[in-house]
């Protein structure tokens, strides 16, 4: 299989459909892209902004242009030599009434043909946590009524616009003492049998198509709706219960995606479910329309390895497959998985090594900071386990109690729950992969370490902890092996969700000293290792993950790649940044809101806001009122999301509107033209960070284009990506023309042209002359000698008969050349790139600038980086 040269991630919806994607194809060709990398295109909930809330796996979303539109897009791509990679979502579907499968399960319960498709605990009624208050409160307020669903021809409980279907077996309790036509509906329902809902709908449709009967039915149901006791009894007769959305954290009978009750887990481990959910995907591949697959949230699956082997068997070895998998520090993608690699979050972590100051002066390596982080991360994990995921913990607890009850004793429920919480909290990776096939050495080691730490934290639950570990290791001796298997699966599916919500969506919104490191896939305990660590990661990548995507921005990243590149510079000048923050806090003290018991924003949040503002501050000096208005709107929306995710003074479940208003009011005051003193001070401080950040952006761009892996360009980021977390990063974008070469004088003002031109130059080289080199070439770190050697990094990609050299600056906060996109030449006065032993000297060309480089054993960095920030050298 030939891996992609480069992918272009396109987020459909939010104004992007197949027709508009067709218009982008010439732009992709000029950039050197080989594959469009499409977000989910299957039919999603009406109005979906992302497409991961699928309601029909076997239909191309009409909102995007349907199958016809997809064929037109694929035809245009193929005509221009491009392929397409499709994002598929095997883990979950929308728990929506627009989902026919889910609607059938609500209506018919266990009798539904799709009852086994969803990951539902059948020990209790199906919970539907979509009410604003309890069922009793909404019923008393008159918000729950009986109604006839004309779209589906069934009786339902209506809550505002939502129509929850009633089980046909309960129709007689509704339509008794009605007129003959309505009694006929009841009789048909009674005779339909447990699996006859489809025929029932058809028969009911033929009865109510008469306007008089339909009107009489509506009137009859309206009268019955006045009888609250009758509706209460009717509700109790169903196989489901409508509940407040707040109850999902404690009472939920189905597995969800993370903590989103609107997304229900799928049982794709069942061959029938796999077939039903992949039928269209496999058909598109069989027809040659789709060239690759990106598997969303692979850690949510019951058995990722078994799933991937089944998928590979069906799509063949010529289909490119990558998985969305977060790899923690020193964690490798399981070798047993038949995939080309991951979606590339670990590459972002490698760039943090390259562009962060690793010296103690940055403060990121102090043991004191690490101690604080350890404690904070554990607190965040236990908080989400006790609150957000309490329903999942209690489901596991019930399984553990029954699973371990071999001798007739009554295990302690409280200690079992504590054992589960402590073990999940101590898990250092997203999940283990124990299955009926056994336990790997890697997983045994992880489980043993978890057990030791959990017992130390909860010694009174040592027996329960040992029981859980034995179950996770698939040890024999359990009276109910089927419960043991279910427990093992559920535990492993939960742990990844806890890690994501506790670290990425809680801790990273609390830790405010260095936001550049707070990224998806980042290690919260990270201490920067510098260039040496970066080279180690790239050498490992060349050996084991050569065909993985190399991401810098995605739809899930906390901030865009260029914002992150700018924030890296804070590690070089922590003293400058700290002094500025102290000055602004004093300057804006009168804008702090004094709420009962505390101020808003508090010092840590104020620091978070200033750093977030630095990341998105405009490149052009002195932003005008329109710029400030845009910054206010974006940053206020972002602040509310960040504060709720942090879960300290406000949350999604219990928002403190007074506190949130105080924080957004503070932001609005900051970003007001009348606050000129602050704006001028912020602009003055930001300017050197902006310039250093632009050069960091060019460094990370060239590294992505030339390091091991497949470069992945997120929509619009080929120019400039100062986005914040979603939905800010899904804003519409407009492509710019790609220049065939760099502007004559690269400056901050033409940065977007420079970045896009650099991408076009490198990707087109990769796709043509360098195709074999970058698909199969090795990775060799190159030595730099001289006083400024730590301010640059270089590597060679090589085969027996070809090579390229990448040279990029780093840590240049105090060494930028005005507004030019270059480093002051004086920095490099005695610094050289050392030619590697064993390779012949040859004449080279710097593709970035077009300059010819004469062969010599010591190449002056000042010459290589004259006029532009980065250099990409290839043989002439």
JOWO-V576413 format. One record per residue. N is the residue number from 1. PHI is phi as a letter, one per 30 degrees, with the letter a starting at -180 (* if undefined). OMEGA is omega in whole degrees, -180 to 180 (none if undefined). D_CENTER is the distance of its C-alpha to the mean C-alpha in Angstrom with 2 decimals. Layout:
N/PHI/OMEGA/D_CENTER + N/PHI/OMEGA/D_CENTER
This chain:
1/*/177/27.26 + 2/d/-179/26.84 + 3/d/176/23.30 + 4/d/172/21.96 + 5/d/177/23.34 + 6/a/180/20.29 + 7/c/177/17.52 + 8/b/-177/16.72 + 9/d/-180/13.37 + 10/c/178/14.58 + 11/c/177/12.91 + 12/d/-173/15.60 + 13/i/-174/16.89 + 14/h/178/17.58 + 15/j/180/20.72 + 16/c/175/19.63 + 17/b/-176/21.36 + 18/d/-179/23.06 + 19/d/179/26.15 + 20/d/177/24.48 + 21/d/177/22.52 + 22/e/-179/26.00 + 23/d/-180/27.12 + 24/d/-172/24.49 + 25/e/178/25.80 + 26/e/178/28.60 + 27/d/-180/26.24 + 28/d/179/24.09 + 29/d/-179/27.36 + 30/d/179/28.62 + 31/d/-176/25.51 + 32/j/177/25.99 + 33/d/177/22.87 + 34/c/-176/23.51 + 35/b/167/20.69 + 36/d/-176/18.80 + 37/c/-167/15.25 + 38/c/171/14.75 + 39/d/-174/12.00 + 40/e/-176/13.42 + 41/c/180/17.08 + 42/d/-174/18.52 + 43/e/-178/20.09 + 44/c/177/17.85 + 45/e/179/19.06 + 46/e/-180/21.40 + 47/i/180/19.94 + 48/e/180/16.27 + 49/c/-176/14.32 + 50/b/175/11.36 + 51/i/178/13.03 + 52/d/176/10.93 + 53/c/-174/13.88 + 54/d/174/16.34 + 55/c/179/19.98 + 56/a/179/21.66 + 57/d/-171/20.49 + 58/c/176/23.84 + 59/b/172/24.02 + 60/d/-171/22.65 + 61/e/176/21.79 + 62/e/-180/25.03 + 63/d/179/23.25 + 64/c/-177/22.07 + 65/k/176/25.53 + 66/i/-177/25.68 + 67/d/180/26.86 + 68/d/179/29.41 + 69/d/178/26.97 + 70/d/180/24.78 + 71/d/178/28.00 + 72/d/179/29.00 + 73/d/-179/25.78 + 74/d/178/25.97 + 75/d/179/29.67 + 76/d/178/29.19 + 77/d/-178/26.65 + 78/d/-180/29.03 + 79/d/-180/32.00 + 80/c/176/30.50 + 81/i/-179/29.55 + 82/c/175/25.79 + 83/c/-180/23.67 + 84/b/176/20.51 + 85/c/-173/17.45 + 86/c/176/15.95 + 87/d/179/12.51 + 88/c/-170/13.69 + 89/b/-176/12.51 + 90/d/-172/15.09 + 91/d/-171/13.80 + 92/a/172/14.40 + 93/b/175/16.23 + 94/d/172/17.02 + 95/d/-172/19.61 + 96/b/177/21.51 + 97/d/175/25.19 + 98/d/178/24.42 + 99/d/-176/23.30 + 100/e/-179/26.69 + 101/d/-179/25.87 + 102/d/178/24.71 + 103/e/180/27.70 + 104/d/179/29.98 + 105/d/177/28.87 + 106/d/-175/29.49 + 107/d/-171/32.81 + 108/c/177/34.18 + 109/i/-177/32.49 + 110/d/180/33.15 + 111/d/-179/35.37 + 112/d/176/32.54 + 113/d/-177/32.02 + 114/c/-179/28.27 + 115/d/-179/28.68 + 116/d/-179/27.51 + 117/d/-174/24.39 + 118/c/-177/22.45 + 119/d/-173/21.84 + 120/c/174/24.40 + 121/d/-174/26.76 + 122/d/180/30.15 + 123/d/-179/32.06 + 124/b/179/31.68 + 125/e/177/31.34 + 126/d/179/28.04 + 127/d/178/26.57 + 128/b/-173/25.36 + 129/d/-174/24.02 + 130/b/177/24.09 + 131/c/177/27.18 + 132/d/177/27.51 + 133/b/178/30.14 + 134/d/179/31.81 + 135/e/-178/33.41 + 136/d/-180/36.82 + 137/d/-180/36.13 + 138/d/177/34.73 + 139/d/180/37.66 + 140/d/-180/40.17 + 141/d/179/38.80 + 142/i/-177/39.40 + 143/c/177/35.78 + 144/c/-176/35.97 + 145/b/172/38.51 + 146/d/-179/39.69 + 147/a/175/39.04 + 148/c/180/39.32 + 149/d/-176/36.23 + 150/d/179/37.82 + 151/d/-175/34.85 + 152/c/177/34.82 + 153/h/177/38.44 + 154/b/176/37.94 + 155/d/-174/38.66 + 156/a/165/35.88 + 157/c/-175/35.25 + 158/c/175/34.14 + 159/b/-170/31.91 + 160/h/-178/31.80 + 161/c/-178/30.49 + 162/d/-179/29.02 + 163/c/-178/31.46 + 164/c/-171/31.00 + 165/d/178/33.33 + 166/c/179/36.17 + 167/d/-179/37.30 + 168/e/180/40.34 + 169/d/-180/42.33 + 170/c/180/42.35 + 171/e/-179/43.78 + 172/e/178/47.37 + 173/d/-179/46.70 + 174/c/-169/45.72 + 175/c/176/48.22 + 176/d/-178/51.32 + 177/i/175/54.29 + 178/c/179/52.90 + 179/d/-175/54.84 + 180/e/-178/55.44 + 181/d/-179/52.64 + 182/d/176/50.04 + 183/d/178/51.62 + 184/d/176/51.28 + 185/d/179/47.49 + 186/d/-180/47.68 + 187/d/178/49.92 + 188/d/-180/47.63 + 189/d/-180/44.66 + 190/d/-178/46.85 + 191/c/-173/47.86 + 192/d/-178/44.44 + 193/i/-173/43.55 + 194/d/-177/40.21 + 195/b/-175/38.58 + 196/c/-176/40.39 + 197/d/-177/38.00 + 198/d/178/37.78 + 199/d/179/41.56 + 200/e/-179/41.84 + 201/d/180/39.74 + 202/d/-179/41.99 + 203/d/180/45.15 + 204/d/180/44.11 + 205/e/-179/43.30 + 206/d/-180/46.86 + 207/d/-173/48.32 + 208/d/178/46.48 + 209/d/174/46.84 + 210/d/-175/50.18 + 211/e/-177/49.59 + 212/d/179/52.06 + 213/d/180/50.40 + 214/d/180/46.93 + 215/d/-180/48.34 + 216/d/178/50.14 + 217/d/179/47.04 + 218/d/-179/45.10 + 219/d/-180/48.06 + 220/d/-180/48.43 + 221/d/177/44.79 + 222/d/178/45.03 + 223/d/-180/48.11 + 224/d/-178/46.49 + 225/d/178/43.53 + 226/d/-179/45.98 + 227/c/-176/46.53 + 228/d/-180/43.74 + 229/d/179/45.07 + 230/d/179/45.02 + 231/d/177/41.37 + 232/d/179/40.56 + 233/d/180/42.40 + 234/d/178/40.77 + 235/d/-180/37.30 + 236/d/-180/38.37 + 237/d/-176/39.54 + 238/d/177/36.09 + 239/d/-179/33.79 + 240/b/178/31.08 + 241/b/172/31.01 + 242/d/-178/29.64 + 243/b/175/28.45 + 244/d/180/26.98 + 245/d/-179/23.22 + 246/d/-178/23.76 + 247/d/-176/25.15 + 248/e/-178/21.91 + 249/d/-178/21.37 + 250/c/-175/24.81 + 251/b/179/25.79 + 252/b/-174/23.50 + 253/c/176/24.81 + 254/b/176/21.75 + 255/d/-179/18.55 + 256/c/173/15.55 + 257/d/-174/11.78 + 258/h/179/11.16 + 259/c/-178/13.67 + 260/c/-177/13.50 + 261/d/180/17.04 + 262/d/178/16.68 + 263/b/-175/14.75 + 264/c/-178/17.16 + 265/d/179/16.81 + 266/c/-180/18.70 + 267/c/-177/21.32 + 268/d/173/20.84 + 269/d/175/22.86 + 270/d/-177/25.78 + 271/e/179/27.18 + 272/d/180/28.06 + 273/d/177/24.60 + 274/e/-179/23.19 + 275/d/-177/25.85 + 276/d/-177/25.31 + 277/d/-176/21.56 + 278/c/-173/21.93 + 279/e/-177/25.29 + 280/d/179/24.33 + 281/e/-179/21.80 + 282/d/178/24.55 + 283/d/179/27.10 + 284/d/178/25.28 + 285/d/-180/25.14 + 286/e/180/28.76 + 287/d/179/29.87 + 288/i/-178/28.42 + 289/d/-178/26.13 + 290/c/-175/22.78 + 291/c/-177/22.65 + 292/a/-179/19.41 + 293/b/170/16.47 + 294/c/-176/12.82 + 295/c/-178/12.21 + 296/d/171/9.00 + 297/h/-177/8.49 + 298/d/-179/11.92 + 299/d/177/12.48 + 300/d/-176/12.93 + 301/d/-179/15.95 + 302/d/-177/19.43 + 303/b/-176/20.43 + 304/e/-177/17.94 + 305/d/-180/20.91 + 306/d/178/23.15 + 307/d/-176/20.64 + 308/d/176/20.05 + 309/d/178/23.83 + 310/d/180/24.57 + 311/d/-179/22.20 + 312/d/180/23.71 + 313/d/-176/27.17 + 314/d/-177/26.74 + 315/c/179/25.18 + 316/i/-175/27.34 + 317/d/-179/26.98 + 318/d/180/26.80 + 319/c/179/23.32 + 320/d/180/20.54 + 321/b/170/17.73 + 322/b/-178/14.58 + 323/c/172/12.11 + 324/d/-176/8.47 + 325/b/176/9.89 + 326/d/178/9.63 + 327/c/178/13.27 + 328/d/-177/15.04 + 329/e/178/18.14 + 330/i/177/20.66 + 331/c/-180/18.75 + 332/c/173/19.27 + 333/d/-178/17.78 + 334/e/-178/20.32 + 335/d/-178/23.20 + 336/d/-177/23.97 + 337/d/-179/20.96 + 338/d/-178/22.32 + 339/b/178/19.51 + 340/d/-180/19.57 + 341/l/-178/16.68 + 342/c/178/12.99 + 343/d/163/10.45 + 344/j/178/11.49 + 345/d/180/9.58 + 346/d/178/13.01 + 347/d/176/14.69 + 348/d/179/13.41 + 349/d/178/15.01 + 350/d/178/18.09 + 351/d/176/18.46 + 352/d/176/18.49 + 353/d/-176/21.45 + 354/d/-168/23.15 + 355/c/178/22.98 + 356/c/177/23.40 + 357/d/-176/26.96 + 358/d/-178/27.59 + 359/d/-177/30.98 + 360/e/-178/31.75 + 361/d/179/32.40 + 362/d/180/28.69 + 363/i/-175/28.66 + 364/d/-177/25.43 + 365/c/-175/27.43 + 366/d/179/29.63 + 367/d/178/30.09 + 368/d/178/30.28 + 369/d/-179/26.76 + 370/d/179/25.52 + 371/d/178/27.57 + 372/d/-179/26.11 + 373/d/-180/22.52 + 374/e/-179/23.47 + 375/d/-177/24.98 + 376/d/-180/22.24 + 377/d/179/19.43 + 378/d/178/21.75 + 379/d/-180/22.53 + 380/d/179/18.93 + 381/d/-179/18.48 + 382/d/178/21.80 + 383/d/-179/21.17 + 384/d/177/18.19 + 385/d/-180/20.20 + 386/d/-174/23.27 + 387/c/-173/21.82 + 388/d/-176/18.44 + 389/c/-179/18.78 + 390/d/179/22.57 + 391/d/179/22.97 + 392/d/178/21.18 + 393/d/-178/23.27 + 394/d/175/26.41 + 395/d/176/25.85 + 396/d/180/25.65 + 397/d/179/28.66 + 398/d/178/30.72 + 399/d/-179/30.04 + 400/d/-180/30.99 + 401/d/-180/34.16 + 402/d/-178/35.32 + 403/d/-175/34.32 + 404/c/-176/36.32 + 405/d/-177/39.29 + 406/d/-173/41.58 + 407/c/178/44.75 + 408/i/179/44.96 + 409/d/-180/43.85 + 410/c/-180/41.47 + 411/e/-179/38.45 + 412/d/-178/37.27 + 413/d/-179/34.24 + 414/d/179/33.42 + 415/d/178/33.55 + 416/d/179/31.47 + 417/d/180/28.68 + 418/d/178/28.99 + 419/d/-179/28.91 + 420/d/-179/25.63 + 421/d/-177/24.03 + 422/d/180/25.44 + 423/d/177/24.43 + 424/d/-178/20.76 + 425/d/-177/20.87 + 426/d/-180/22.53 + 427/d/-175/20.21 + 428/d/179/19.18 + 429/b/-178/16.44 + 430/d/179/13.76 + 431/a/169/16.50 + 432/c/-176/19.81 + 433/b/177/20.85 + 434/d/180/24.30 + 435/b/177/25.77 + 436/d/178/29.25 + 437/d/178/29.66 + 438/j/-175/29.88 + 439/c/179/28.30 + 440/d/177/27.62 + 441/d/179/29.06 + 442/d/-178/25.65 + 443/d/176/24.75 + 444/e/-179/28.30 + 445/d/179/28.03 + 446/d/-178/24.79 + 447/d/178/26.34 + 448/d/179/29.58 + 449/d/177/28.04 + 450/e/-177/26.13 + 451/d/-179/29.43 + 452/e/-178/31.38 + 453/d/-179/29.09 + 454/d/178/28.77 + 455/d/178/32.58 + 456/d/-179/33.14 + 457/d/-177/31.05 + 458/b/-175/32.59 + 459/d/-180/35.90 + 460/d/-180/37.28 + 461/c/-174/34.62 + 462/d/-180/35.38 + 463/d/179/36.72 + 464/d/177/33.72 + 465/d/179/31.39 + 466/d/179/33.56 + 467/d/-179/33.41 + 468/d/180/29.61 + 469/d/178/29.51 + 470/d/178/32.21 + 471/d/-180/30.32 + 472/d/179/27.14 + 473/d/180/29.36 + 474/i/178/30.83 + 475/d/-180/34.26 + 476/d/177/37.11 + 477/j/179/39.45 + 478/d/-178/37.44 + 479/d/-177/39.50 + 480/b/-177/36.62 + 481/d/179/34.60 + 482/d/176/32.67 + 483/d/177/31.45 + 484/d/180/30.64 + 485/d/179/28.50 + 486/d/179/26.66 + 487/e/-179/26.19 + 488/e/-180/24.82 + 489/d/-177/22.27 + 490/d/180/21.17 + 491/d/-177/21.05 + 492/d/176/18.78 + 493/d/-179/16.37 + 494/d/-169/16.39 + 495/d/180/16.03 + 496/d/178/12.43 + 497/d/179/11.50 + 498/d/180/13.93 + 499/e/-178/12.69 + 500/d/-176/9.16 + 501/d/-177/10.99 + 502/d/-176/13.97 + 503/c/-175/12.86 + 504/d/-172/9.64 + 505/c/172/10.50 + 506/b/-176/14.24 + 507/e/-177/15.83 + 508/d/173/14.05 + 509/c/176/15.28 + 510/c/-177/18.67 + 511/d/-167/19.31 + 512/c/-174/20.55 + 513/d/-177/22.73 + 514/b/-172/20.50 + 515/d/-179/17.25 + 516/d/-178/16.72 + 517/d/-176/15.95 + 518/c/-173/13.42 + 519/b/177/10.29 + 520/e/179/7.21 + 521/i/-179/9.45 + 522/d/178/12.52 + 523/d/-179/15.53 + 524/d/-179/16.79 + 525/c/-174/20.27 + 526/d/165/20.15 + 527/b/-171/23.34 + 528/d/-180/23.61 + 529/c/175/25.58 + 530/i/-174/26.30 + 531/d/-179/27.35 + 532/d/179/28.63 + 533/d/177/25.38 + 534/e/180/23.62 + 535/d/178/26.30 + 536/e/-179/25.96 + 537/d/-180/22.27 + 538/d/176/23.13 + 539/d/177/26.12 + 540/d/179/24.14 + 541/d/179/21.64 + 542/d/-180/24.73 + 543/d/-167/26.09 + 544/c/-174/23.19 + 545/b/-176/20.22 + 546/e/-176/22.11 + 547/c/174/20.29 + 548/d/172/16.65 + 549/d/174/14.66 + 550/c/-175/14.96 + 551/c/169/12.14 + 552/b/171/12.84 + 553/b/173/10.69 + 554/b/177/7.67 + 555/d/-178/6.45 + 556/c/-177/3.59 + 557/d/-176/6.62 + 558/d/178/9.09 + 559/a/-177/11.82 + 560/d/-173/13.19 + 561/d/-178/14.86 + 562/d/173/18.32 + 563/d/180/17.79 + 564/d/180/16.56 + 565/d/178/19.54 + 566/d/-177/21.84 + 567/d/175/20.79 + 568/e/-176/21.53 + 569/d/178/25.12 + 570/d/-180/25.39 + 571/d/179/25.77 + 572/d/-175/28.85 + 573/b/-178/30.46 + 574/d/179/29.50 + 575/d/178/33.06 + 576/d/-178/32.95 + 577/d/-179/29.74 + 578/d/179/31.02 + 579/d/179/34.35 + 580/d/179/32.83 + 581/d/179/30.71 + 582/d/179/33.91 + 583/d/-179/35.84 + 584/d/178/33.44 + 585/d/178/33.39 + 586/d/-178/37.16 + 587/d/-174/37.27 + 588/c/-177/35.02 + 589/e/-178/36.41 + 590/d/179/38.21 + 591/c/176/35.01 + 592/d/178/33.57 + 593/d/-179/33.88 + 594/c/180/35.92 + 595/c/178/34.71 + 596/e/176/36.57 + 597/j/-178/35.90 + 598/a/178/33.59 + 599/c/177/32.66 + 600/b/-3/29.69 + 601/d/174/27.80 + 602/d/-172/28.53 + 603/e/-178/28.75 + 604/d/179/25.31 + 605/d/178/23.65 + 606/d/176/26.08 + 607/d/178/25.11 + 608/e/-179/21.38 + 609/d/179/22.40 + 610/d/-179/24.66 + 611/d/177/22.16 + 612/d/178/19.51 + 613/d/177/22.42 + 614/e/-177/23.40 + 615/d/-175/20.08 + 616/c/-179/20.65 + 617/d/-176/24.47 + 618/e/178/26.10 + 619/d/-178/27.64 + 620/d/-178/30.92 + 621/d/173/33.16 + 622/h/178/34.10 + 623/e/-180/31.62 + 624/c/-175/33.53 + 625/d/178/33.23 + 626/d/177/30.87 + 627/d/-178/28.52 + 628/d/179/28.76 + 629/d/178/28.26 + 630/d/178/24.95 + 631/d/180/23.88 + 632/e/-177/25.05 + 633/d/-177/23.19 + 634/d/-175/19.79 + 635/d/177/20.23 + 636/d/177/21.63 + 637/d/179/18.75 + 638/d/-178/16.32 + 639/d/180/18.77 + 640/d/179/18.95 + 641/d/-178/15.24 + 642/d/-179/15.30 + 643/d/179/18.54 + 644/d/178/17.53 + 645/d/180/14.49 + 646/d/172/17.03 + 647/i/179/19.25 + 648/c/-178/22.46 + 649/c/176/24.57 + 650/a/-179/22.60 + 651/b/176/19.97 + 652/d/-177/18.47 + 653/d/-178/21.19 + 654/b/-178/24.00 + 655/d/174/23.50 + 656/c/-173/26.30 + 657/d/178/27.08 + 658/d/179/29.88 + 659/d/-179/27.78 + 660/d/178/25.04 + 661/d/179/27.87 + 662/d/-179/29.43 + 663/d/180/26.41 + 664/d/175/25.81 + 665/d/176/29.59 + 666/d/179/29.65 + 667/d/-180/27.13 + 668/d/177/29.22 + 669/d/179/32.31 + 670/e/-170/30.85 + 671/c/178/29.94 + 672/b/-177/33.32 + 673/e/179/35.84 + 674/d/178/38.43 + 675/d/-169/36.61 + 676/d/-177/37.87 + 677/d/179/38.54 + 678/d/-177/34.94 + 679/d/179/33.58 + 680/d/178/36.09 + 681/d/-179/35.36 + 682/d/179/31.59 + 683/d/-179/32.22 + 684/d/179/34.60 + 685/d/-175/32.28 + 686/d/-170/29.26 + 687/e/179/31.25 + 688/d/175/31.41 + 689/d/178/27.75 + 690/d/-177/26.97 + 691/d/177/29.26 + 692/d/-180/27.97 + 693/d/178/24.37 + 694/d/178/25.36 + 695/d/173/26.91 + 696/e/179/23.92 + 697/d/179/21.88 + 698/d/177/24.48 + 699/d/-178/24.50 + 700/d/178/20.80 + 701/d/-179/21.10 + 702/d/178/24.15 + 703/d/179/22.80 + 704/d/-176/19.77 + 705/d/-170/22.32 + 706/b/179/24.75 + 707/d/176/23.22 + 708/e/-178/22.58 + 709/k/-180/19.70 + 710/c/-179/18.87 + 711/e/179/18.04 + 712/c/-179/15.05 + 713/c/176/15.66 + 714/d/-173/13.20 + 715/e/177/15.41 + 716/i/-176/17.92 + 717/d/174/16.99 + 718/d/178/20.09 + 719/c/-175/22.04 + 720/a/-180/20.41 + 721/b/175/16.96 + 722/c/-176/17.51 + 723/d/171/14.67 + 724/c/-178/13.20 + 725/d/-177/9.92 + 726/e/8/9.39 + 727/d/-178/11.78 + 728/d/-178/13.67 + 729/d/175/11.77 + 730/c/178/12.68 + 731/d/177/16.34 + 732/e/-180/18.91 + 733/b/177/20.12 + 734/b/-180/23.40 + 735/d/175/24.07 + 736/c/175/26.92 + 737/d/179/29.67 + 738/d/179/29.22 + 739/d/-179/32.23 + 740/d/179/33.91 + 741/b/-179/34.37 + 742/d/171/33.51 + 743/e/-175/35.33 + 744/e/177/38.69 + 745/b/-179/37.81 + 746/d/-180/34.08 + 747/b/177/33.39 + 748/e/-177/30.77 + 749/d/179/31.97 + 750/c/-179/31.17 + 751/e/-177/28.01 + 752/d/176/26.00 + 753/d/-179/28.74 + 754/d/-177/28.82 + 755/d/-178/25.17 + 756/d/178/25.13 + 757/d/178/28.49 + 758/e/179/27.44 + 759/d/-179/24.57 + 760/d/-180/27.08 + 761/d/-175/29.73 + 762/d/-178/27.69 + 763/d/178/25.85 + 764/d/174/29.16 + 765/d/178/30.84 + 766/e/-173/28.27 + 767/d/-176/28.73 + 768/c/-174/32.50 + 769/d/-175/34.56 + 770/c/-174/31.80 + 771/d/-179/30.15 + 772/d/-180/31.62 + 773/e/-174/31.18 + 774/d/175/27.42 + 775/d/-172/26.88 + 776/b/-172/29.11 + 777/d/176/30.20 + 778/d/-178/30.26 + 779/b/-179/29.08 + 780/b/174/31.76 + 781/d/179/31.37 + 782/c/-178/34.17 + 783/d/173/36.31 + 784/c/-180/37.01 + 785/b/178/40.24 + 786/k/-174/41.57 + 787/d/-178/41.10 + 788/c/-175/37.79 + 789/d/-180/36.29 + 790/d/-179/33.41 + 791/c/178/32.46 + 792/b/176/31.46 + 793/b/-178/29.83 + 794/b/175/30.80 + 795/b/178/30.28 + 796/c/165/31.88 + 797/c/-170/30.51 + 798/b/164/33.50 + 799/b/-179/35.26 + 800/d/-174/39.00 + 801/b/-180/39.89 + 802/a/177/37.15 + 803/a/168/35.03 + 804/b/178/33.08 + 805/b/176/32.69 + 806/c/178/29.87 + 807/b/-178/30.98 + 808/b/174/28.89 + 809/d/176/29.84 + 810/a/176/28.06 + 811/h/-175/29.04 + 812/c/-176/31.16 + 813/e/-176/30.86 + 814/c/-173/34.66 + 815/b/179/35.47 + 816/d/-174/34.26 + 817/c/-179/36.92 + 818/h/178/37.03 + 819/c/177/34.75 + 820/d/178/35.04 + 821/d/180/32.04 + 822/a/-179/33.91 + 823/c/178/34.97 + 824/e/-175/38.50 + 825/e/-178/40.64 + 826/d/179/42.47 + 827/d/-172/39.55 + 828/c/-167/40.06 + 829/e/-179/43.87 + 830/b/-176/44.31 + 831/c/-174/40.96 + 832/b/169/40.81 + 833/c/-176/38.54 + 834/d/179/40.34 + 835/d/-175/40.86 + 836/d/176/39.91 + 837/d/175/42.79 + 838/i/177/43.50 + 839/c/179/42.50 + 840/d/174/45.11 + 841/d/178/45.14 + 842/b/175/44.45 + 843/d/-177/44.25 + 844/b/174/40.74 + 845/b/172/39.21 + 846/d/-176/36.43 + 847/d/-180/34.45 + 848/d/-175/32.89 + 849/c/-176/36.37 + 850/i/-177/38.70 + 851/d/174/40.84 + 852/d/-178/42.75 + 853/c/-179/42.54 + 854/d/-176/45.69 + 855/d/173/45.47 + 856/a/-175/46.18 + 857/d/179/45.29 + 858/b/-177/44.03 + 859/c/-179/42.05 + 860/d/180/42.16 + 861/d/179/38.71 + 862/e/179/40.38 + 863/d/-177/41.48 + 864/d/-177/38.18 + 865/c/178/36.25 + 866/d/173/39.04 + 867/j/178/37.91 + 868/a/-169/34.15 + 869/d/-172/31.51 + 870/b/-180/30.45 + 871/b/177/32.37 + 872/b/-172/31.69 + 873/c/177/34.88 + 874/b/178/36.01 + 875/d/177/39.51 + 876/d/none/41.83
